[in-house]
C-alpha cells in the first residue's frame, strides 16, 4: 500500500494533481485507512504512470480518458487507440507548422534590427499598434 506522498514521489506528480485526477475519475478513489488516509495500490501507481506518460506526450485529459477506457478492455481492437494517436499527431504537426511560421516572422523582425536607437527599432515598430 502506498500513501499519496509515495505515489506522488514515485510518479513525479504533485499531490494536488493526484487529487484532481481522482476528482475527475481518471484515477479511481483509493481505499482509506482507519485513520482516513488514502491507501493506494500498485494498480493506482500503474494507472497514474500511464496518465503521466500520456500527458507528457501532450494528450489532452479527454484523450487520456478515452485511452484509459480503451486500455481497460484488453480484447478490443486497437484501431480506436490508433485513431486517437493519429489525431494527436496531426495536431502536433499543426502546432509545429504554426511555431515554424512564428519563428520565421521573428527571424524577419530580428534581421531588420539595425541595433540603433529605440526610436528607430523595427521590432518595437512592428509590435506597436498602427496609427
C-alpha positions in Angstrom: 0.0 0.0 0.0 1.2 3.5 -0.9 0.4 6.9 0.6 -0.4 9.8 -1.6 3.1 11.2 -0.9 4.8 8.0 -2.0 2.6 7.8 -5.1 3.4 11.4 -5.9 7.1 10.8 -5.5 7.1 7.5 -7.5 5.4 9.2 -10.5 6.7 12.7 -10.3 3.2 14.0 -9.9 2.0 16.7 -7.5 -0.3 15.6 -4.7 -2.9 18.2 -5.9 -2.8 16.7 -9.4 -3.4 13.2 -8.0 -6.4 14.6 -6.1 -7.6 16.3 -9.3 -7.3 13.0 -11.2 -9.4 11.3 -8.5 -12.0 14.0 -8.5 -12.3 13.8 -12.3 -12.4 10.0 -12.2 -9.2 9.5 -14.2 -7.8 7.7 -11.2 -10.1 5.6 -9.1 -10.6 6.6 -5.5 -8.3 4.6 -3.2 -9.3 2.7 -0.1 -9.0 4.6 3.2 -7.0 3.5 6.2 -8.6 3.5 9.7 -7.1 7.0 10.1 -8.9 8.1 6.9 -5.7 8.4 4.9 -5.7 7.4 1.2 -4.2 4.0 0.6 -3.0 3.4 -3.0 -2.1 0.1 -4.7 0.2 -0.9 -7.5 -2.8 -0.6 -9.8 -3.1 3.1 -8.9 0.7 3.5 -9.5 0.5 1.9 -12.9 -2.6 3.9 -13.9 -1.1 7.2 -12.8 2.1 6.3 -14.6 0.1 5.8 -17.8 -1.7 9.1 -17.3 1.6 10.9 -16.7 3.2 9.4 -19.8 0.2 10.3 -21.9 0.2 13.8 -20.6 4.0 14.1 -21.2 3.3 13.2 -24.8 0.7 16.0 -25.0 -2.5 14.1 -25.0 -5.4 16.1 -23.6 -7.2 15.0 -20.5 -10.2 13.9 -22.6 -7.9 11.9 -24.9 -6.3 10.3 -21.8 -9.8 9.4 -20.5 -10.6 7.7 -23.9 -7.2 5.9 -24.0 -7.8 4.6 -20.4 -11.3 3.4 -21.3 -9.9 1.6 -24.3 -7.0 0.2 -22.4 -9.3 -1.3 -19.8 -10.9 -3.6 -22.4 -7.8 -5.7 -23.4 -9.8 -7.7 -26.0 -10.8 -4.8 -28.2 -9.2 -3.8 -31.4 -6.6 -1.1 -31.0 -7.9 0.8 -34.1 -9.6 3.4 -31.9 -6.4 3.9 -29.9 -4.5 4.3 -33.2 -7.1 6.9 -34.4 -6.6 9.0 -31.2 -2.8 8.8 -31.6 -3.1 9.8 -35.3 -5.4 12.7 -34.5 -3.0 13.9 -31.8 0.0 13.6 -34.1 -1.9 15.7 -36.7 -2.4 18.4 -34.0 1.2 18.3 -33.0 2.2 18.7 -36.7 -0.1 21.7 -37.0 1.4 23.3 -33.9 4.9 22.7 -35.3 3.9 24.4 -38.6 2.5 27.3 -36.6 5.6 27.6 -34.5 7.8 27.5 -37.6 5.8 30.3 -39.1 6.1 32.3 -35.9 9.9 31.7 -35.9 10.2 32.9 -39.5 8.3 36.1 -38.6 10.5 36.7 -35.5 13.6 36.0 -37.6 12.4 38.6 -40.1 11.9 41.1 -37.4 15.3 40.4 -35.8 17.0 40.6 -39.2 15.6 44.1 -39.7 17.0 45.4 -36.5 20.0 47.7 -37.0 20.7 47.9 -33.3 20.3 51.7 -33.4 18.1 53.6 -31.0 14.7 52.5 -29.7 13.1 55.3 -31.8 14.2 53.5 -35.0 13.7 50.0 -33.7 11.8 47.8 -36.3 10.8 45.3 -33.6 9.1 48.0 -31.5 7.5 49.4 -34.6 6.1 46.0 -35.6 4.7 45.4 -32.1 3.1 48.9 -31.8 -0.5 49.4 -33.0 -0.9 51.0 -36.3 -1.9 54.7 -36.1 
